[in-house]
Amino acid sequence: MAISYESIGQVCITCTNSGVAENAPCKINFSNSISSCLDGNAIHGVVVAARGNLATVAVSGFVTMPYSGTAPTLGFCPIAGAGSGKVKKLDGAREYLVVNVDTAKKTVTFYL
């Protein structure tokens, strides 16, 4: 049996999309519109599907994202956008509940 957090508690919204790829963190930049999280930006959601100029964005629930830099820590950990579709541990950023860190794959699973 495998452990999975995929889609648990997930709440999604649909927004216009300015080129954010699937599985990338995003931020709300205008009413009903998202853009990519740049280095140090707050994470407002994660794109779970993108088609044309629309995106389905998870704004709540567990997500697994690639990270860069120092590995996030388990428990509540400050996480922000790192650019290039990744997240990073960043002191002073919003704290998220981290339940899994895979240092071999450089991924982190946390609750939005």
LINLIN-V534162 format. One record per run of one state. SS is the DSSP state (2 for helix, 1 for strand, 0 for the rest). FROM is the first residue (numbers start at 1). TO is the last residue. If there is no record, write none. Layout:
# LINLIN-V534162
ss: {SS	SS}
from: {FROM	FROM}
to: {TO	TO}
This chain:
# LINLIN-V534162
ss: {0	1	0	1	0	1	0	1	0	1	0	1	0	1	0	1	0	1	0	1	0}
from: {1	11	18	25	31	33	37	45	52	54	61	62	68	75	84	86	90	95	103	107	112}
to: {10	17	24	30	32	36	44	51	53	60	61	67	74	83	85	89	94	102	106	111	112}
